[in-house]
Amino acid sequence: MKRRIKTSDIRLISTLAAVALALPFGWKELTGFYNWLSPFIMLNSVLLLKSVVWLNGIGLTVLIISFFKKRWFCNTLCPVGLGCDAVSKLNRRKKFSLRNIPHLGHWLAMLSLGAALTGIPLFILLDPIAIFHGFFSAFSKPASLVVVLSFLGLPLLLIIHLFFPGIWCSRLCPLGGLQDEVAALKKVVISNKNPEQKQVKGTNAGRRLFIAGGTGLLAGLIIPRWLRISEIKYFRPPASTSSELFNILCIRCGNCIKACPTNIIVHHIETDDLTAWMTPEVSFKNKGYCLEDCNLCGTVCPSGSISPFSLAAKKELFMGSIKIGLDKCLLTQRTECDRCKAVCHYKAIEIIPAEQSLIMKPLVNTQKCVGCGACAAICPPETIEMVTIEN
């Protein structure tokens, strides 16, 4: 007799797969793949950006399945749900009751989606899959104590479930709340034997959608105006959205950091702009550069804060520029060198005669320089400085 595969087995396999894909093992396009399964991340991104990518279809599929089977993702695939349920079972006292705890997840989901329509995905960082991947982004290189401490959301959820079993999954999770709302639509659409009960449930769902969605719309219009936009410019990955949009849309999952082959994408740990805390930025301190034949950061970003882009389009995606200190340049010291020109894939550097006779100097064409950092990484006297682009 064939052994029937149990839901618990699928759940365990799914969690192991999610952990493996969340770790920096060089999965390339599959890095952090489980982020794409979250319909909550998908809807916040689509409603804010007003655009879709084909991988958003995965989250949409999960949402459709949830219409027919309540909390299918939570009960079958969610790695956070498995961990929270396992920890909840460790509480043998069972004195805690959820009866008096309101279902806040519904409201968080509707508020966030309503706000995303007009300017800010309020609670996108509370998505459990984002929290899950954020924890594993602490294993990225280079790691630091600040980064590790900033991504303790997953252990915190597990600790909470140890003392308050089931509270996150059944009461607070916006992803679970969104699935409950979608499942509730089934009871409104499909005929019910008890018309009065159907009317009450439909009225409650509609009232919740109207109040939470409307409040979210207002929040999306008002809150962005209160946020202090830093005047400091950062190096962002290619095809990143504007700074103010990037900071509120990025879910801090670390996919781009883990996928970057040269490890130049790191967490922003400076306190000069708290809205940018732990977002990915490009650092050229370790003599790495943005490879001309790589577009992984845009491919693995599930929120749309980094848009997918082709390699052909990369020459039009400006991350920054360079400033050449001629006083230390080997050419101006009457030493032959053309490494910066030779390494520039975008043909942005020329070697031209200087004002003085018999001396050459490098000249950068800022219309072609995308700020990849290759020339700065290879320059022998380290006289090339990376600079941000002023808007």
Summary of the structure (lengths in Angstrom):
residues: 391
radius of gyration: 24.9
end to end distance: 68.4
largest distance: 94.9
contacts: 1251
relative contact order: 0.12
helix: 52%
strand: 7%
